[in-house]
Amino acid sequence: MCAIGRRRGIRRRTRRPIRGRHAGSVGRVTRILLVDDQALVRAGFETILSSEPGFDVVGQAKDGAEGVRLAAELQPDVICMDVQMPVMDGLEATRAICAADGHAAVLMLTTFDRDDFLFDALSAGASGFLLKTAEPEQLIDAVHALARGDALLSPEVTRRVIERFAGASGSTDAAVTTGEMLAAPPSPVLVDLTDRERETLLLLARGRSNAEIARELFVGEATVKTHVSNVLLKLGIRDRIHAVIWAYEHGVVSPRA
């Protein structure tokens, strides 16, 4: 069985006050729904996630159709979704859940590191993508990230997303500069953004981290976080990786041939 589905060797954590990188979760319960057709995998996930203070596995589904029903009924914060399942697969289920305007963030889990699964999952509305060969701590960190409203993609995967969407526009070189972007009349889809927010969106579309954006704009990371939040809110985008996709799909980033 895959690494994050194994029960052997998983030590149940003592419930204690949270310190360090997940300290912001204190006092908040993250409701989790598991959707996977393999009962042993679901049991392994539940063991791992239930060991984390502040996590509550509120339901389990054996296929995508049941997952859609339970998502509407239980209103989870995070859904751990398998890709390949009978009746309704995880991609179709994710589309249905996201189309229903639920607040749940979907973490896609798969055994295969395939670009078609990755891009289909992101297009369906998933906010994270994790291989089932990941370690238990990576699953816990992934759920924490999605519960905070962040996307979960490694820098390598983010680059693959940028290359895919930039390539679809005719080039993988997003050469437009922030100065050129601000000098041009704002696109109708960007009229509600300030100049700083437009710059932030452009840098997001290039795959920059908050720290890198802060250095390029000569501002603090807290300020960048505020700009990113404003961009997502004003454009109605779920998370930063979907901001990358949105920017290319709407021609905000215009790669030069």
Secondary structure, 3 states (H helix, E strand, C coil): CCHHHCCCCCCCCCCCCCCHHHHHHCCCCEEEEEECCCHHHHHHHHHHHHCCCCEEEEEEECCHHHHHHHHHHHCCCEEEEECCCCCCCHHHHHHHHHHCCCCCEEEEEECCCCHHHHHHHHHHCCCEEEECCCCHHHHHHHHHHHHCCCCECCHHHHHHHHHHHHHHCCCCCCCCCHHHHHHCCCCHHHCCCCHHHHHHHHHHHCCCCHHHHHHHHCCCHHHHHHHHHHHHHHHCCCCHHHHHHHHHHCCCCCCCC
